[in-house]
Amino acid sequence: MKMVIAVVQDKDSNRLADALVKHQFRATKLASTGGFLKAGNTTFMIGVEDHRVDDVLEIIKENCQSRDQLVAPVSPMGGNADAYVPYPVEVKVGGATVFVLPVLNFQQF
């Protein structure tokens, strides 16, 4: 058995949750916040049999698309903020960061 942990952008979370249910995967959703953009994310924890890991990964890939977004950078800490002019920067957001971990024991009460 494996534990698939997928961190996805909030915009993709409902679509992914619906797709997981449609394909009969159970998942626990956790609200999380990204460190880089300080934006809302959703972390999915999905327990899955070894032979179905590729199916889950494909569902995540199909439902979590990366996109370009303009963001205003944060002012530098400790520096002179008077000379700092924040210009929006285009960054790639979305997609998913996925970890697949072995599960040594699983119990449900």
QUIZI-V972490 format. One record per residue. RES is the residue in one letter. SS is DSSP state (alpha for helix, beta for strand, coil for the rest). D_CENTER is the distance of its C-alpha to the mean C-alpha in Angstrom with 2 decimals. Layout:
# QUIZI-V972490
<<RES & SS & D_CENTER> <RES & SS & D_CENTER>>
This chain:
# QUIZI-V972490
<<M & coil & 21.36> <K & beta & 17.82> <M & beta & 14.80> <V & beta & 11.55> <I & beta & 8.60> <A & beta & 5.22> <V & beta & 2.15> <V & beta & 1.89> <Q & beta & 5.07> <D & alpha & 7.78> <K & alpha & 9.94> <D & alpha & 8.41> <S & alpha & 8.09> <N & alpha & 11.88> <R & alpha & 12.46> <L & alpha & 10.28> <A & alpha & 12.01> <D & alpha & 15.28> <A & alpha & 15.03> <L & alpha & 14.43> <V & alpha & 17.41> <K & alpha & 19.41> <H & coil & 19.24> <Q & coil & 20.06> <F & coil & 17.07> <R & coil & 16.65> <A & coil & 13.41> <T & beta & 12.98> <K & beta & 10.56> <L & beta & 10.25> <A & beta & 10.00> <S & beta & 8.70> <T & beta & 9.48> <G & coil & 8.71> <G & coil & 11.92> <F & coil & 12.80> <L & coil & 12.80> <K & coil & 12.87> <A & coil & 10.82> <G & beta & 9.32> <N & beta & 5.77> <T & beta & 5.65> <T & beta & 5.62> <F & beta & 7.64> <M & beta & 10.66> <I & beta & 12.77> <G & beta & 16.27> <V & beta & 17.80> <E & coil & 21.12> <D & alpha & 21.33> <H & alpha & 22.68> <R & alpha & 19.77> <V & alpha & 16.90> <D & alpha & 17.33> <D & alpha & 17.30> <V & alpha & 13.90> <L & alpha & 12.52> <E & alpha & 14.44> <I & alpha & 13.19> <I & alpha & 9.50> <K & alpha & 11.01> <E & alpha & 13.26> <N & alpha & 11.08> <C & coil & 8.19> <Q & coil & 10.51> <S & beta & 10.64> <R & beta & 13.29> <D & beta & 15.63> <Q & beta & 16.00> <L & beta & 18.85> <V & beta & 18.38> <A & beta & 21.30> <P & coil & 21.30> <V & coil & 22.21> <S & coil & 25.86> <P & coil & 26.74> <M & coil & 27.59> <G & coil & 31.27> <G & coil & 32.33> <N & coil & 34.55> <A & alpha & 32.50> <D & alpha & 35.54> <A & alpha & 35.20> <Y & coil & 31.43> <V & coil & 30.61> <P & coil & 26.92> <Y & coil & 26.38> <P & beta & 23.16> <V & beta & 21.16> <E & beta & 19.19> <V & beta & 15.78> <K & beta & 13.23> <V & beta & 9.96> <G & beta & 7.33> <G & coil & 6.95> <A & beta & 4.48> <T & beta & 5.38> <V & beta & 7.41> <F & beta & 10.36> <V & beta & 13.40> <L & beta & 15.93> <P & beta & 19.47> <V & coil & 20.61> <L & coil & 24.22> <N & coil & 25.01> <F & coil & 23.76> <Q & coil & 25.71> <Q & coil & 25.39> <F & coil & 27.94>>
